[in-house]
């Protein structure tokens, strides 16, 4: 096999990989939205973690979430504020291009559950496992790396209502 034929095969493989993202990219005609940000702290057994989170607190911003984003900085996230306690919520990864961890948070700021490394573009529902007021989305694998676990305490203004 020549180097040229190997190059063509690599190019073909790359093109096929890009086509697998085509439906998601087609559903993202506009650049991702920019939302207001707020500081957040999470008290874990390892110490206090500080993040800057975008706030998704309307039906529209919660529906769009982190769809179409190509990256998320390690110290950033998105906090979904439901404004009232929900008996249970389910999230999915439709049009979401990066793996995410989902931290489900009760009204008192206690972490109810953590879903790790949600698969990009997967539409399988991911359930909170209990009543929540908010959900924090951070980069895939970050919750484990930071030591975030059920029972930890989130400090953010929405949990002080």
N, C-alpha and C positions, 0 to 999 in steps of 0.2 A: 504494500500500500504506500502511496506517495504522500508527502507532506501536504500537497494540495488537496487530496481526497480526505485526509484527516481534518484539514481546516474546514472543508465543506460540511463534513459530518458534525463538527463542533458547532458551526454556524446554524445548521439545521436543528440541532438539539436546543440551542439557545432560542431559536425562533419558536419552536414548539413549547418551550417553557414559558415564553412570553404570552403565547396564545392562551395558556391556562388562566392567566390573569385578565384576559380581554373582557369577559363579562363584568367583572368588578370594576375595571377601569371605565367601561362604557357607562356604568351607573354613576360615575363620579364626574359629571361634566364641568363642575365648578371646583375651584380650589377649596380645601377644607376651611371651615369657618374658624374665626378667632373669637374666643370667648373671654370674659373677664377672668382674672386669676385671683386666687387667694392662697395664703399660707395654710399649711396643715401640718399637724404633728401626730405621730403614732407612737404610743408608749408600748414598747415590747420588752420581753425579758432581757434583751441585749442593750436596751437604752431607748432614747428618743430619736425617732427618724423625722426629719423635716423635708417636706415636699412643697412644691408649688403646683396647685391644681386649677384646671379650668373648670368652671361651674356650668353644668348642664341642668337648668332648672325650669325649662319650659318643655311643652310636648315636642316642639320641633327640635330643640337642641338635644333632648334626651333621645329622640328617634335617630338623629344623625350620629351623635356620639363621636367616636374616633374613626368613623368610616373614612376611607380613602387616604388616611395618613400613611406616609411612607416611613416615618420614624417617630420615636418618642424618647426624649432625653431621660436619662436615669433618674433625675430628681424631679421629674414632671409626671402628671397624671391628669385624669378627669374625674370629677366627683359628680355623680348623678344625684340630684336632690329631688325627691318625690314630694316634698312639702308636707305630706302626711304619711303616717306609717302604713305600709303595704303588707298585707298578710303573707305575701310571697311574691317574688318577682323572678322572671326568667330573662336572660340575655342570650343573644346569639352573635355570630361573627360575620353576618352578611355584609359584604362590601368592606370588610376590615382586612387590611393587607398585612398587618403585623401581629405577632402573637401577643396576647395580653393575659395578665392575671386580674381576676375580679375579686375584690374584697367587699363582702356584703356586710353592712353596718346597721345595727339596731339604733333606735331613737336615742338611747343613752350613750351612744358612741362606742359600744362594745362590738368587736368584730364577731359576727355570727358564723361566717364560713369564708373560705378562700378557695376559688377555682383557679388552678394553676395552668399556665401555658395553653390557653384557649387557642385552637387552631384557626389560622386565617381562613376566611371565606366559608367556614363551617356553619351551617344553619341549625345544628343540633342545639336545643334549648339547654341553658345552664341555669339551674334553679338556685335560689338563695338559701333554701333549707330552713326558712323561718321568716318571721316578720322583720322588715327593714325600713329604714327611712332614707338610706343612701347606699350607693355603690361606688367604690373607687376602682378605676381601671388604671393599671400601671403596666409597664413593659413586662412581657412574658419572662418568668423566672425571677423577677425582682422581689416578689413577696418572700420566697424562700431565701434569697440572698440577704434580705434585710431582716429576716426572722419574724415576719408578720404571721400571726396565727390566731385562731379563734380564742376569744377572751381578751385579746389586746384592746387597748383603749385609744380611740381616735379623738383628737382635739381639733375641732373645727366649729365655726359659728353655728352651723345648722343643727348640731347636736346639743346646743345649749338653749334651745327654744323653750 
